[in-house]
Amino acid sequence: MRRQRRNSGTKTKVPINGLGRISCAILKLTSDEPSMEVVTVNNLADVESHAYLLRVDTAYGLYSKPVTVDPGDLVITDRMVRTLNIRDPAELVWKKLGVELVFECTGAFPRQGHNAHDPMIMATYPPADITVERIGVAVTAGGNHRAIRPA
C-alpha cells in the first residue's frame, strides 16, 4: 500500500539510525532536499565523531558545508540535528518525533526487532526479516537506483 503525503507543503521529517559512510551521504543529500528534514541521528559514537565523519570522508572527500557541535547535537549549516545514543531499537519511538520515514543504516536493526508503531523504514542493507510492505522499496546502487523518482 502506497502512503500519501498529507500536505504537499510540509517537509517529511526523517531520522537516521546509524551514522557511517552511507548514512553520512544520506544526511548530506537530504540536507539539500527542500522536501525533507533530518530531525535526528542515532549512533553509539560521540557527537564529535559524528561531526568529523560528516566533514571528512576518504571516499567522498571534504564536505562543503560547515558542520559544528552544539552541546550534544550536530549543527549543519545553522540547522540543528538532534543526536541520540540509544542501543535498543525498541526505545526509538520515532512517531513521537513526528517522522514518516526512517533511514535504517545500522545493519543490525532487523535482527533486534521492530516497534509496531514505527513509520516506514528504508534500510541501506539487505533486510533479513522486514517485510516488503514495511520497506516500501529496495534500492540498489547500480541496479534500480535510477528508476526511483520522488513523489
N, C-alpha and C positions, 0 to 999 in steps of 0.2 A: 504494500500500500504506500503510495507516494504522499508525503506530507506537504501541505500547502502553507505558504507564508501567510501569517495573519495580516500583516500590514507591510506593503512593499516599501514604505518609507522608513522602517525601523531596521536597525542593524541586527544581524544574527550574532548573539553572544556565544563565544566558544571558549572552552578551557582546553589546555593541552596537558595530558598526563604523560610524564616522562620528558626529559629535555636532553636529547642527544643531537646528533648531526641532522637527522631527518626532521625532527620536531623544531630545531632551530631554523631550518629552511622554511618550514610551515609558518612559524612565528613571523619571520621576515616577510613572507609573501602575504600573509593575512594583515599585517600592519599597513600594507599598501592597498588593501582591498576596502573600498568605502562601504561595502555592504556587510562587512564582518568586524567584530571587535573581540580581541582576545582578552578575556576578563581575568584569567588566572592560569598559572602553570604550576604543576605539581611534580616535584622531583626531590629525591633524597639528599642531593648535594646542597651546599650553602648558596645563598643568593649571589655572593661574589663570583662563585664558579659559573653560575648561570650567565652573569653579565659577561664574563670572559669568553665563554663558549659562543655567545652571540657576536661579540666584537671580532674574534679571531677564529678562523677555520682553515685548516690545512688544505681542504678541497675547494671551498668557495671563496677563500680569501678574506680580506678585511671588510666588515660591514660599514656601509657608507653613512649610516645614521648613528647619532650619539646614543650610547647605552650607559646608564648610570644606575647606582643603587641608592634607593631612599630607604631608610631603616626597614629592612625586611621585605622590600618589594623592588621589582625592576622598574626602571623608567626608560622608555624607548621614545625618543623624540617628544619629550614632555608628556608622554602618555603612560600613566601608571598601570602596571600589570602585577596583580597580587600574586605572591608566591606562597605555595604550601609545601610542607614536608610530611605528607601522610603516606605511610606504607600500606595500610589496609584499604583496598578499594571500596569496601563496604562503608567506610567512613566518608567517602567522597560523595556528598549529596549534592550533585550538580544542579538539580532542579531548584534548590534554594537560591542559587545564583542566577536563575532565570535563563539557563542555557538550553539550546535546542540541539546542538551537535557537539560531541566530544571527540577531539583528536586523541586517540589512544596510541601512544608511542613507546610503551614500556616493553612490549613483547611478552609480558608475564600476566597481564590482566585477565585473559580468558581462563587461565588455569586457576585463578583465585576466585572467580565467581562474579556475578553482576547483581546490582541492585535493580529490582523490577521496575523502579521508578526512574531509572536513568533515561536520558534522552537518546537520540540516535548516536551510534558510535561509528567513527571512521578509524579503523585500525590501519597502521602503517606496516603491518606484517601479516602473513597468512594466519587467519584465525583458526584456533583449534576447536572451540566449542560455541562460537557465536553463530546464530542462525543468520541466513541471508536476509531475512526480514528485519533483523536488528541492525545489520550493517548498512543495507540500502544498496551499496555498490562496492565492488572490489576493484581498485585501481592499481595497475601495474605499469611502472615506467618502462617504456619501450614496447609495451603491449597495447593496452586500450586507453592510455592516458590522453591521447588526442581526441578521443571520442567523447570525453566528459565536457559538457557545456554548462555554464551557470544557468540557473533557472530564471 
